[in-house]
Every structure is written in C-alpha cells, then in structure tokens.
Amino acid sequence: MSKNYAKVSLSLTLKEAIKYMHDCKQNCLLVVDDEDLLEGILTYGDIRRLSKTSSDASTGDSTIIDV
C-alpha cells in the first residue's frame, strides 16, 4: 500500500489531471481546496466513466470540480 499520494487543486483541468497522474505514476489523485483540505479523490476509473458519457471530458476542458 502506497503512503505517497499526489495532491491537486480543484481548479486543475481534467487534461492536466490525467497528465499529472501519468507523470506521477498514480492511479488516483487527492483533490484538495485552497486550505489543503480534502475535497475528494479522482481516479482513472472516474475519468474513463466520465469520458464515455460526456464529450467535454474527452477534450479536457472541464475542471476537476465539474466531475
């Protein structure tokens, strides 16, 4: 079990989040607010599911908060 998790801001776009996940070799990201408090977790599964139902997600223009 990993003890190091990548954190991202709510304002990050999905495209940026996907790139960050890939670069950090993570399957999920901790999404935090401006005060570094956890808002949620974004996973590759979430992105895959979203990309099947929304054309916006496939372009990466949506922010994480939109998910």
Contacts in CASP RR format, 6 or more apart in sequence:
PFRMAT RR
TARGET T0000
AUTHOR 0000-0000-0000
METHOD contacts of the structure
MODEL  1
MSKNYAKVSLSLTLKEAIKYMHDCKQNCLLVVDDEDLLEGILTYGDIRRL
SKTSSDASTGDSTIIDV
5 26 0 8 1.000
5 28 0 8 1.000
5 29 0 8 1.000
5 30 0 8 1.000
6 20 0 8 1.000
6 21 0 8 1.000
6 24 0 8 1.000
6 26 0 8 1.000
6 29 0 8 1.000
6 30 0 8 1.000
7 29 0 8 1.000
7 30 0 8 1.000
7 31 0 8 1.000
7 32 0 8 1.000
7 36 0 8 1.000
8 16 0 8 1.000
8 17 0 8 1.000
8 20 0 8 1.000
8 29 0 8 1.000
8 30 0 8 1.000
8 31 0 8 1.000
8 32 0 8 1.000
8 42 0 8 1.000
8 64 0 8 1.000
9 31 0 8 1.000
9 32 0 8 1.000
9 33 0 8 1.000
9 34 0 8 1.000
9 64 0 8 1.000
10 31 0 8 1.000
10 32 0 8 1.000
10 33 0 8 1.000
10 39 0 8 1.000
10 63 0 8 1.000
10 64 0 8 1.000
10 65 0 8 1.000
11 63 0 8 1.000
11 64 0 8 1.000
11 65 0 8 1.000
12 20 0 8 1.000
12 63 0 8 1.000
12 64 0 8 1.000
13 60 0 8 1.000
13 61 0 8 1.000
13 62 0 8 1.000
13 63 0 8 1.000
13 64 0 8 1.000
14 47 0 8 1.000
14 50 0 8 1.000
14 57 0 8 1.000
14 60 0 8 1.000
14 61 0 8 1.000
14 62 0 8 1.000
14 63 0 8 1.000
14 64 0 8 1.000
14 66 0 8 1.000
14 67 0 8 1.000
15 59 0 8 1.000
15 60 0 8 1.000
15 61 0 8 1.000
17 29 0 8 1.000
17 42 0 8 1.000
17 47 0 8 1.000
17 64 0 8 1.000
18 47 0 8 1.000
18 60 0 8 1.000
20 29 0 8 1.000
21 27 0 8 1.000
21 28 0 8 1.000
21 29 0 8 1.000
21 44 0 8 1.000
27 43 0 8 1.000
27 44 0 8 1.000
28 41 0 8 1.000
28 42 0 8 1.000
28 43 0 8 1.000
28 44 0 8 1.000
29 41 0 8 1.000
29 42 0 8 1.000
29 43 0 8 1.000
30 38 0 8 1.000
30 40 0 8 1.000
30 41 0 8 1.000
31 38 0 8 1.000
31 39 0 8 1.000
31 40 0 8 1.000
31 41 0 8 1.000
31 42 0 8 1.000
31 64 0 8 1.000
32 38 0 8 1.000
32 39 0 8 1.000
33 39 0 8 1.000
42 64 0 8 1.000
42 67 0 8 1.000
46 67 0 8 1.000
47 57 0 8 1.000
47 67 0 8 1.000
50 57 0 8 1.000
50 67 0 8 1.000
51 57 0 8 1.000
51 58 0 8 1.000
54 62 0 8 1.000
56 62 0 8 1.000
56 66 0 8 1.000
57 67 0 8 1.000
END
